[in-house]
Amino acid sequence: MKDYATLLKSTQREPIFGREKDMTKNAAGGYAFKVDPFVTLERFLILGCEGGTFYVGERAMVKNSAALILACAERDAVRTVEMIVAIGSSFRAISPDPVIFALALLAGQKDNAKARKLALGEVSTICRTGTHLFQFVKQVTQFRGWGRGLREAVSDWYTKKTPNSLLYQVTKYQAREGWSHRDVLRCAHPTSEALNPVFKYIVKGDYANDVVQTGLDDNDLAYIGAIETAKITTDERIIVRLIRDQGLVREHIPTNWLNSVKVWEALLERMPLMALVRNLGKMSSIGLLAPLSDASKEVCRRLRDKNLIGRGRMHPFGLLLAQTTYASGKGFRGHLSWNQVPQIVDALEDAIYSAFAHVEPTGKNYVLGVDVSGSMGFRGWDHMGSINNTNIKAYQAAACMALVQMKTEEWCYPLAFSDGVKPMVNMSKANRMSDVVAEMKKYPVGRTNVALPMLYATANKLPVDAFVIYTDNETWSGNTHPSKALEDYRQAMGRDAKLIVCAMTATRYSVADPNDPGMLDVVGFDARCPKVISEFVRGVDAE
């Protein structure tokens, strides 16, 4: 007798029988579930798409993302702009670039007046620094001209500030992206009696001007005077004194002083944590950060200060990027090199874990499936598998996230998979990320089959409460869909196991079945990810 039912079983190269309308072909040629456009928009805003993925080039991904943003705004302009603002203002995004791009795209739309007005109303919220403003202006002017709405939105960025805070912004971020504050002021024409002296200083560059001298208080005049003095002095002692007395930052200091240990020593005293992290390589290259030095000890102390990391809004991805770059001893771009201090490398890794939301352990049993397929960036091609145009590959991000989960939960069983699956027997919560990456590289780089962790658990009768998969979502290999593998596991083991898929790239499809309440897709490098996983496994609705 023929078993016709067997013939209806679907491989990952075809949609599940009866679910054809719910599934779509992914970039690797496999089939995955369609997701709500707003889910895809959230992934893009958090992860971005610069550099492309293994299967899709950067230009195609940007075009797809732009079309997605416009489609979401057409469907619900309020929800779209609210999502942009929520992610941008909560520091969930690994970079502000996708958020600013989305805002500029909507602010430049002629055919969606509601979205345009809403987006223009949030310019001051999203563009927190002068650099962000320049990014926005450069992009929005590619979509529209300087009409009244844009002039008012950009003017608000200036006029909502105090003279002191505006002076800080315009002197620290003087010009970026082909724009200067002088250029922007001439286009936006902001007016404010209290700020006119600052505008005059920006346009004229003359702080001795009568309007400036009579319109600003002594503290602001002293601040401007310090900046102007720093431009012309030839005395290192004066530069150091200006930094300590007036709070000048690196951007105020002429480049000829940026190889001075004493200058950087003064800058370090009040340097914000984000600036500190960005300048570790430079401070090491000139010898300020050296083995056993007081400066190195101070840097490590700050990096291990959880309160400081919280106040500094440090994103774990930014810290991962800093840790990876600093440990390499050379910059991702440029020719700067340095001798790294091992204790700083370790402190940076501790800072990464501190940047994730605190999670109470659930006490549940977890299988962690770590994707080691070629599309995760293992093949060594610079432009493949990179995240947000950095030197961080998807497999490194996956290693970090898996290790965070292991440090959170006591009972985790890690598996490495591609088109085969093996236990990561040497991985434990005591590991550093370099240990996990080294372990991942021991396994053969093959095709992607996300179903394998569930199939392995079924075959080995593992009592699993939750499968957490770290992948780029490009699953296509194998004869069983991941969602079907989970259903089979549940039936075979009599356990209502859950599946959480952590996406390392901003794809438009889902490995998890959106119609199954026991399956969840999350953005892999959202700082809230461990908390969302914990609450989902507990059965709590995450915000």
HELIX and SHEET records of a PDB file:
HELIX    1   1 TYR A    4  LEU A    7  1                                   4    
HELIX    2   2 GLU A   20  ASP A   22  5                                   3    
HELIX    3   3 PRO A   37  LEU A   47  1                                  11    
HELIX    4   4 GLU A   58  ARG A   75  1                                  18    
HELIX    5   5 ALA A   77  SER A   89  1                                  13    
HELIX    6   6 ASP A   97  ALA A  107  1                                  11    
HELIX    7   7 ALA A  113  LEU A  120  1                                   8    
HELIX    8   8 VAL A  123  ILE A  126  1                                   4    
HELIX    9   9 GLY A  130  VAL A  140  1                                  11    
HELIX   10  10 ARG A  148  THR A  159  1                                  12    
HELIX   11  11 PRO A  163  LYS A  172  1                                  10    
HELIX   12  12 HIS A  181  ALA A  188  1                                   8    
HELIX   13  13 ASN A  196  LYS A  204  1                                   9    
HELIX   14  14 ASP A  210  GLY A  215  1                                   6    
HELIX   15  15 ASP A  218  ILE A  232  1                                  15    
HELIX   16  16 GLU A  236  GLN A  246  1                                  11    
HELIX   17  17 ARG A  250  HIS A  252  5                                   3    
HELIX   18  18 THR A  255  TRP A  257  5                                   3    
HELIX   19  19 VAL A  261  GLU A  269  1                                   9    
HELIX   20  20 LEU A  273  ARG A  278  1                                   6    
HELIX   21  21 LEU A  280  SER A  285  1                                   6    
HELIX   22  22 ASP A  294  LEU A  303  1                                  10    
HELIX   23  23 LYS A  306  ARG A  311  1                                   6    
HELIX   24  24 PRO A  316  SER A  328  1                                  13    
HELIX   25  25 PRO A  342  ALA A  355  1                                  14    
HELIX   26  26 GLY A  374  MET A  376  5                                   3    
HELIX   27  27 ALA A  394  THR A  408  1                                  15    
HELIX   28  28 MET A  433  MET A  440  1                                   8    
HELIX   29  29 LEU A  452  ALA A  459  1                                   8    
HELIX   30  30 PRO A  482  MET A  493  1                                  12    
HELIX   31  31 CYS A  529  ARG A  538  1                                  10    
SHEET    1   A 3 MET A  23  LYS A  25  0                                        
SHEET    2   A 3 TYR A  31  LYS A  34 -1                                        
SHEET    3   A 3 TYR A 509  SER A 510 -1                                        
SHEET    1   B 2 ALA A 175  ARG A 176  0                                        
SHEET    2   B 2 TRP A 179  SER A 180 -1                                        
SHEET    1   C 6 VAL A 421  PRO A 423  0                                        
SHEET    2   C 6 CYS A 412  PHE A 417 -1                                        
SHEET    3   C 6 TYR A 366  ASP A 371  1                                        
SHEET    4   C 6 ALA A 466  THR A 471  1                                        
SHEET    5   C 6 LYS A 498  ALA A 503  1                                        
SHEET    6   C 6 MET A 519  VAL A 523  1                                        
END                                                                             
